[in-house]
Amino acid sequence: MTNQNTHQVKVTVADPSALGLFGLAMVTLVASSQKLGLTDGVAFILPWAFFLGGLAQLIASFLDAKHNNTFGTTAFAAFGLFWFGVGMSWLIQLGAFGEALAANADPRQLGIAFIGYLIFSVFMTIGAMETHKVLFFIFVFIDFLFIGLSLSTLGVMPEATHMIAAIAELCIALLSFYGSAAAVLNVHFGKVVLPVGKPFGIFVK
């Protein structure tokens, strides 16, 4: 008989929420500037949509999976893929894939997709109640963003609902910058530098 010694190796992975929230903050900041009428067009939103909104959040999702964090993995992956989808939609509308495809684009299908993401963000908002209050309010504003995007894209009071989406998106950016900073500085200094608020404790005591 032989003795077999089993060794367990624990790999420590840094909390990726700072990167994911920074990616979200950057893309929503740039995108909200267009919705608010501060900038024009979507051409220069595309790089931030693909690399910060998309890639950075996907990286954060993969790292959160190593933490066995289903909530973070799902949230970052879903919203990362959202920005890839939106970026591709803009490219189609701009004619990057040909005039025939652009002419066949029906904006109402985007509105339906936004409704799907609204459903997703609502139940994720419930889950965010047991993370911390900054993240919870980020999801609340994401809910308002998708309400505004859905209604404006489907032609329901487009000016008012577009403004709801614009203001909500700016609030998402500002809160996400704060959340990202808190995730970095609180760990870096080993104490609470930027408070994020305790979970509500409704579902988990």
Residue pairs with C-beta under 8 A, 6 or more apart in sequence:
11 66
13 63
13 66
13 67
14 63
15 67
15 183
15 187
16 59
16 60
16 61
16 63
16 64
16 67
16 72
16 76
17 60
17 64
17 72
17 179
17 180
17 183
18 180
18 181
18 183
18 184
19 56
19 59
19 60
19 63
19 180
20 56
20 57
20 59
20 60
20 61
20 64
20 72
20 75
20 76
21 138
21 176
21 177
21 179
21 180
21 183
22 52
22 56
22 176
22 177
22 180
23 52
23 53
23 54
23 55
23 56
23 57
23 60
23 80
24 52
24 53
24 57
24 79
24 138
24 172
24 173
24 176
25 172
25 173
25 174
25 176
25 177
25 180
26 48
26 52
26 53
26 56
26 173
27 45
27 48
27 49
27 52
27 53
27 83
28 53
28 169
28 170
28 172
28 173
28 176
29 170
29 173
29 177
30 39
30 44
30 45
30 48
31 45
31 48
31 49
31 169
32 166
32 169
32 170
32 172
32 173
33 39
34 40
34 41
34 42
34 45
35 162
35 163
35 165
35 166
35 169
36 166
36 167
36 170
42 90
42 94
43 94
45 90
46 87
46 90
46 91
49 83
49 84
49 86
49 87
49 90
50 83
50 84
50 87
53 79
53 80
53 82
53 83
53 86
53 87
54 80
54 81
54 83
54 84
54 87
55 80
56 80
57 76
57 77
57 79
57 80
57 83
58 76
58 77
58 80
58 81
60 72
60 76
60 80
61 72
61 73
61 74
61 75
61 76
61 77
61 80
62 73
64 72
64 73
64 76
65 73
71 124
71 127
71 128
71 131
74 124
75 124
78 117
78 120
78 124
82 117
85 113
89 105
89 110
91 97
92 101
92 102
92 105
93 102
93 105
94 102
95 101
95 102
107 153
108 153
108 154
110 149
110 153
111 149
111 150
111 151
111 153
111 154
114 146
114 149
114 150
114 153
115 146
115 150
117 146
118 143
118 146
118 147
118 150
121 139
121 142
121 143
121 146
122 143
124 139
125 136
125 139
125 140
125 142
125 143
128 135
128 136
128 138
128 139
129 136
129 199
129 200
129 202
129 203
130 199
130 200
130 201
130 202
130 203
130 204
131 199
132 196
132 197
132 198
132 199
133 196
133 197
133 198
133 199
133 200
134 175
134 178
134 179
134 182
134 196
134 197
135 179
135 196
136 197
136 200
137 175
138 172
138 175
138 176
138 179
141 168
141 169
141 171
141 172
141 175
142 168
142 172
144 164
144 165
144 167
144 168
145 165
145 168
145 169
145 172
147 161
147 164
147 165
148 161
148 162
148 163
148 164
148 165
148 166
148 168
149 161
149 165
151 157
151 158
151 161
151 164
152 158
152 161
152 162
152 165
178 194
179 196
181 194
182 193
182 194
182 195
182 196
185 193
185 194
186 192
186 193
186 194
186 196
